[in-house]
């Protein structure tokens, strides 16, 4: 599956524990990443400063569902189920 352009669910729903430029502590789950622009596209995409965890994310139907709202729900649920 290819990412849905303009979705941004993976930049909102999960927490990111690694530092992000401008977000040295990472970001909590449910918070919009500082680098997600108004079109819901990553401003760090393809840049070396993009966190490895972001670059490693692969869109999958089981994770991303049928639309952005479902992706946010599923990723948010997975975040809660795996939180320490």
N, C-alpha and C positions, 0 to 999 in steps of 0.2 A: 504494500500500500504506500502511496505517496502522501506526504503531508498535505492537508488542505490549506491552500494559500489563504492567509488572513484568519486562521483559526486561533492560534496563540494559546490554546488550552495548556500545553506543556510548559508555557512560560508564566502561567498563573497558578494552576492547581497544585503542583508539587512544591515541596520545599527544596532549596538548593543549599547544601551545607558548605560548598566551596566558595571562596571569594569571587565576586563578580566586580568588574570595574564600577566604582561608585557605590557598591554594596559589599564592603569588605567582610561582613559577617554572613554573606550569602543572602537568602531571602526565605521568609516563612511561607508555608503552604497557604494558598489562597491570596497571596499578595502578588500584584502584577510586577513583573520584572521591570526595572528601570529602563531597560533597553528594548522593550516591546513598544513599537511605535503605534501611532493612531490607526494604521492599517493592520495592526496585529502581526507585524513582521519583525523579526529580530534584527536590530541594528548592528549586532555583532556577528551575524551570520557570515561565515567564511573568513573571519579575522582570527589571528592567533590568540587574542585575549578572550575569546569565547570559552567559557568553562568546558572542560572535557566531558562532564556529565551531559551537557546540552548537546554537544556534537555527537555523543554516543546514542542519543535517543532515536529510536526508529519507530515510525508510525506503524501501528498494527490495528486491524479491525477490532480485536478484542479490547484494546486500550482506547482507541479513538472513536469507536462506535460509528454511528451514522451521521453525526453532525457535531458541531462545536459544543453545544450544551451537554450532549451525552458524554463527550470527551472530558469535559470539566467534572461531571459527576463521577465517572469511572476513575479518572486519575485522582480525584479528591478522595474517593473511597479507598483506593489502593494506598494512598498516603496515610490515611487514618489506620488502616489495617497493619501497616508496616512501621508505624511510628514507635520509637523506643520509649 
